[in-house]
Amino acid sequence: MSRKIEIPPEVLEDLYSTQKLSTYQISKKFNCNPSVIQKRLKKGGIKLRNPKHKIEISKEYLFDTYVHKKLSTQKISKLLDISSCSVYYKLKEFGINPRKKNLLLISKENLKKLYTDQNLSCSTIAEKFNCNAVTIFNRLKKYNIKTRNYSLASTKYPKRTFNGDNKLKAYMIGFRLGDLNIKAKNPKWTIILKSNTTRKEQVDLIRQVYGKYGHFNLKEYTGVYHIFCNLDKSFNFLLKKEDKIEEWIFTNKELFLSFLGGYSDAEGNFGIYSNRARFRVGSYDKQILKQIAERLNSFGIITKFNLESRAIPDKQNKDFYRVSINEKASLLKFIQLIRPFIKHKKRYNDLLNCKKNILERNKSMKKSR
C-alpha cells in the first residue's frame, strides 16, 4: 500500500497561491507526482492559476540533450522545469529510444551514511546517483533505514530547535508580545512568524534573534518590509498572546529585565524632548504595562503609568496606555539596568544619547552652583 502524502490545505495554499510555485515544484517538495498536488488543490477548492497547456519541446532539443549530451530525463526536466515523465513521453512521441535504466548500486551502509549521518535529503542523494528521489526512498524502506519525520523530510529549508536559555526565551516573548504575529499552521510542523516594519534596524534584529532558527523571508513594498520566518515546534512558547507577564518572568529580576528589553525593542522609545531625556513605552497592553511600572517602581525607579487615549470607534479599537520614566536619577538607574538587554541598534544608540544628556545636565548643574 502506498504512503499517503500529508499536506495541510493551508500549507498547500501558501505554496501555490502565495509563493506562486507550480504543481511540479510543489510535488518535488513532497516527493510525489504533480497529479497528486493537482487533486489536492481541487479537493481544497484552491483555484488553479492557468489551465493545463501542451508542453512544447522540439525533437532537435531532445536529440541534442538526451542523445548527444547524454543528459538524463531527470536533468532535462530540471532544465525545462517540468516533470521527468513529460520528458519521457516526448522521447516516445519523437521515436527516440529511451536508454535502459541504470540499476541503483548502493549498499545499505553507504545509503545510511548519506541519509542518516550526513543528513542529506532523498533528492540530494538521487542527484548523486542519477536517479529519482522515490527510488532512494524505496531503497531506504527496503534496507529498513528509518526515514525522517514529515516535518524534516518535506521542508525545503531546515529549522533548528530552540537551544537558548530562559533569558533569551524571556526576551523573545517580550518582543513577540510587542511586535510579532505568531501562528501555528500545524502545531506538529511549523510556527509562522510575521511582522511588518518601515525600519531596517527592526528587520536586522528579527533576523538576528529569530532568523537563525529557520527560513527567513523578506519582501519590501513601497517602503514597508514584510517579514516571514518559519520556526519549528520548539518555539510554541511564542504562541501564547495574553495581556500579562508570566509569573516565572515577573518574579525573577534578570528575566524580567530581559523580557522588558524585548518589549522595549519592539514598542519602546529612548528620546530627548526639550533637552530632557525620556524613556517611554506605549501599547494597548494595559496589564503588561501596569506590571512593568509596578516592577520598576519596586527597584526604586520612579515610573509613571497612564491612560494615554481612549478607544475611538473606527479609529482606535482599544484604550492606549503608556509607561514613562522622566526623572533623571531614575532614568539613569534604569539605563544601567536595561542596557545589557537592549538588542535593537537604534534603540541602543538612543539609550546612550539619553545617558549622555543626563550626565551633561548634571555637569551643567554642578557648574552653575
C-alpha positions in Angstrom: 0.0 0.0 0.0 1.5 3.4 -1.0 2.2 6.1 1.6 -0.4 8.8 1.8 1.1 12.2 1.4 0.0 14.5 4.2 -0.2 18.2 3.1 -2.1 20.7 5.3 -4.5 22.6 3.0 -3.3 26.0 4.3 0.3 25.0 3.6 -0.7 24.0 0.0 -2.5 27.3 -0.5 0.5 29.2 0.7 2.9 27.4 -1.6 0.6 27.6 -4.6 -1.3 30.8 -4.2 1.1 33.0 -2.2 4.5 31.7 -3.2 3.3 31.0 -6.8 5.1 27.6 -7.0 4.0 25.3 -9.8 2.3 21.9 -9.1 5.5 20.3 -10.3 7.7 22.4 -7.9 5.4 21.6 -5.0 5.4 17.9 -5.9 9.2 17.9 -5.7 9.0 19.1 -2.1 6.7 16.3 -1.1 8.3 13.5 -3.2 5.1 12.8 -5.1 3.6 13.1 -8.6 2.3 16.6 -9.8 -1.1 14.9 -10.3 -1.4 14.4 -6.5 -0.9 18.1 -6.0 -3.5 18.9 -8.6 -6.0 16.6 -7.0 -5.3 18.2 -3.5 -5.8 21.7 -5.0 -9.1 20.7 -6.5 -10.2 19.0 -3.2 -9.3 22.1 -1.2 -11.2 24.4 -3.5 -8.0 26.2 -4.5 -8.4 27.8 -7.9 -5.8 26.8 -10.5 -3.8 29.8 -11.9 -3.7 28.5 -15.5 -5.4 25.6 -17.4 -3.1 22.8 -18.4 -1.3 23.6 -21.6 0.7 21.5 -24.0 4.4 21.2 -23.3 6.4 22.4 -26.2 9.8 20.6 -26.7 11.4 20.3 -30.1 12.7 17.0 -31.3 16.1 18.7 -32.1 16.4 19.8 -28.5 15.7 16.4 -27.1 18.0 14.7 -29.6 20.8 17.1 -28.6 20.4 16.9 -24.8 19.4 13.2 -24.4 21.3 11.5 -27.3 24.4 13.7 -27.9 25.0 15.2 -24.4 23.7 12.0 -22.6 21.7 14.0 -20.1 19.1 12.0 -18.1 15.4 12.7 -18.3 15.7 14.0 -14.7 18.3 16.6 -15.7 16.4 17.6 -18.8 13.2 18.0 -16.7 15.1 20.4 -14.3 16.3 22.5 -17.2 12.8 22.8 -18.5 11.1 22.9 -15.1 8.7 20.1 -16.0 8.3 16.5 -14.8 10.7 13.8 -15.9 7.5 11.8 -17.1 6.8 14.6 -19.6 10.3 14.3 -21.0 9.9 10.5 -21.2 6.6 10.8 -23.1 8.1 13.3 -25.5 11.0 10.9 -26.3 8.5 8.2 -27.1 6.5 10.6 -29.2 9.5 11.6 -31.3 10.6 7.9 -31.7 13.8 8.4 -29.6 14.5 5.2 -27.8 15.0 5.7 -24.0 18.2 4.4 -22.6 18.0 1.4 -20.3 17.5 2.3 -16.7 20.6 2.3 -14.6 20.3 -0.1 -11.6 20.9 1.7 -8.4 24.1 0.3 -6.9 24.3 1.5 -3.4 25.0 -0.5 -0.2 22.9 -0.2 2.9 26.0 1.2 4.8 26.6 3.9 2.2 23.0 4.9 2.0 22.7 5.1 5.8 25.9 7.2 5.9 24.5 9.7 3.3 20.9 9.8 4.7 21.3 9.4 8.4 24.9 10.6 9.2 25.2 13.4 6.7 21.5 14.3 6.9 21.2 14.5 3.1 17.7 14.5 1.5 16.4 11.8 -0.8 16.5 14.4 -3.7 20.2 15.2 -3.0 21.2 11.6 -2.8 19.2 10.9 -6.0 21.2 13.5 -7.9 24.4 11.8 -6.8 23.2 8.5 -8.3 21.4 10.0 -11.3 18.0 8.5 -10.3 14.6 9.6 -8.9 14.1 10.6 -5.2 11.3 8.0 -5.0 13.9 5.3 -5.9 16.0 6.4 -2.9 13.0 6.5 -0.6 12.1 2.9 -1.7 15.6 1.7 -1.1 15.6 3.2 2.4 12.4 1.2 3.1 14.0 -1.9 1.6 17.0 -1.6 3.8 14.8 -0.8 6.9 16.6 2.6 7.4 14.3 4.8 9.5 13.1 7.8 7.5 12.9 11.2 9.0 9.6 12.5 10.1 7.3 14.5 7.9 8.5 17.9 9.1 12.1 17.2 8.4 11.6 15.3 5.2 9.2 17.7 3.4 10.6 21.1 4.2 13.0 22.7 1.8 14.5 24.9 4.5 15.7 23.1 7.7 14.7 24.5 11.0 16.7 24.5 14.2 15.4 23.6 17.6 15.4 26.4 20.2 18.6 26.0 22.2 18.7 29.2 24.2 18.4 29.8 28.0 15.4 31.3 29.9 16.9 34.8 29.5 16.7 34.6 25.7 13.3 33.0 26.0 12.1 35.9 28.1 13.5 38.4 25.6 11.8 36.6 22.7 8.4 36.5 24.5 8.7 40.2 25.3 9.5 41.1 21.7 6.7 38.8 20.4 4.1 40.4 22.7 5.2 43.8 21.5 5.6 43.4 17.7 5.2 39.9 16.3 2.3 37.9 14.8 2.7 34.2 15.6 0.6 31.4 14.4 0.8 27.6 14.1 -0.4 26.3 10.8 0.2 22.9 12.2 1.5 22.6 15.8 3.4 19.5 14.9 5.1 21.1 12.0 5.8 24.8 11.7 5.4 28.0 13.8 4.9 31.0 11.5 6.3 34.4 12.5 5.2 37.6 10.7 5.9 41.2 11.1 5.7 44.5 9.1 8.0 47.5 9.7 9.5 50.5 8.0 12.7 50.3 10.0 15.7 48.4 8.6 17.0 48.0 12.1 13.9 46.1 13.1 14.4 43.8 10.2 18.0 43.1 11.2 17.0 42.5 14.8 14.3 39.9 13.9 16.8 38.2 11.5 19.4 38.2 14.3 17.2 36.9 17.0 14.7 34.5 15.2 16.0 34.1 11.7 18.9 31.9 12.6 16.5 29.2 13.7 14.5 28.9 10.5 13.9 30.1 7.0 13.8 34.0 7.0 12.0 35.6 4.1 11.8 39.4 3.5 9.8 41.3 1.0 9.7 45.1 0.5 6.8 47.1 -1.0 6.6 50.9 -1.1 8.9 51.3 1.9 7.4 48.7 4.1 9.3 45.5 5.0 7.2 42.3 5.3 8.9 39.7 7.3 8.2 35.9 7.4 10.1 33.3 9.4 9.3 29.6 9.8 10.3 28.1 13.1 9.9 24.6 14.4 7.6 23.4 17.2 10.1 24.1 20.0 9.0 27.7 19.6 5.4 27.0 20.6 6.2 29.2 23.7 5.7 32.1 21.4 2.1 31.2 20.6 0.5 32.5 23.8 -0.8 36.1 23.4 -2.0 37.4 26.7 -2.0 40.8 28.3 0.1 39.5 31.2 3.8 38.9 32.1 4.1 35.3 33.1 5.0 34.6 36.8 8.3 32.9 36.0 9.5 36.0 34.3 7.9 38.6 36.5 9.3 37.3 39.8 12.9 37.0 38.5 14.7 40.3 38.2 17.1 39.3 35.4 14.4 37.5 33.4 12.0 40.5 33.9 14.7 42.9 32.5 15.3 40.6 29.6 11.6 40.5 28.8 11.4 44.3 29.1 14.4 44.5 26.8 12.5 42.6 24.2 9.3 44.5 24.8 11.2 47.9 24.6 13.0 46.9 21.4 9.5 46.3 19.9 7.5 49.2 21.4 9.7 51.4 23.5 11.5 54.7 22.8 14.5 56.5 24.3 14.3 60.1 23.3 15.3 63.7 24.1 12.5 66.2 24.3 13.1 69.8 25.1 16.7 68.9 26.0 15.4 66.3 28.6 16.0 62.6 28.2 12.9 60.3 28.5 12.0 56.7 28.2 8.5 55.7 27.1 6.8 52.5 26.0 3.2 52.5 24.9 0.7 49.9 23.7 -2.9 48.6 24.2 -1.5 46.0 26.7 -2.8 47.6 29.9 -1.9 44.8 32.3 1.6 44.3 30.9 2.4 48.0 31.2 0.9 48.1 34.7 3.2 45.2 35.7 6.2 46.9 34.2 5.5 50.1 36.1 5.0 48.1 39.3 8.2 46.1 39.0 10.3 49.1 38.1 9.0 51.2 41.0 9.9 48.2 43.3 13.5 48.7 42.0 13.4 52.4 43.2 12.9 53.7 39.7 10.1 56.4 39.6 7.9 55.1 36.8 4.5 56.5 35.7 1.7 54.5 34.2 -1.0 56.5 32.4 -4.0 56.1 30.1 -2.8 58.0 27.0 -6.0 57.9 24.9 -9.4 56.3 24.9 -10.7 54.0 22.2 -12.4 55.8 19.3 -14.9 53.9 17.1 -13.5 53.3 13.6 -10.1 54.9 14.5 -8.7 53.2 17.7 -10.1 49.9 18.8 -8.8 49.9 22.4 -7.6 52.3 25.1 -3.9 53.2 24.7 -1.6 53.2 27.7 1.9 54.4 28.3 4.7 53.8 30.8 7.3 56.6 31.2 10.4 57.4 33.1 11.3 61.1 33.2 13.2 61.8 36.4 16.9 62.0 35.8 18.2 59.7 38.6 15.5 57.1 37.9 16.2 57.1 34.2 20.0 56.8 34.7 19.4 53.9 37.0 17.0 52.3 34.5 19.5 52.8 31.7 22.2 51.0 33.7 19.8 48.0 34.4 18.3 47.7 30.9 21.4 48.4 28.8 22.6 44.7 28.6 19.2 43.6 27.4 18.7 46.1 24.5 19.5 44.5 21.1 17.8 47.0 18.7 20.6 49.0 17.2 18.8 52.3 17.0 17.2 51.8 20.5 20.7 51.2 21.9 22.2 54.3 20.4 19.2 56.4 21.6 19.8 54.9 25.1 23.4 56.1 25.0 22.3 59.5 23.9 19.9 59.8 26.8 22.6 58.8 29.2 24.9 61.4 27.7 22.2 64.0 28.0 21.6 63.3 31.7 25.4 63.4 32.5 25.8 66.7 30.7 22.8 68.2 32.5 24.2 67.0 35.8 27.6 68.5 34.9 25.9 71.9 34.0 24.0 72.0 37.3 27.3 71.5 39.3 28.9 74.3 37.3 26.0 76.7 38.0 26.2 76.2 41.7 
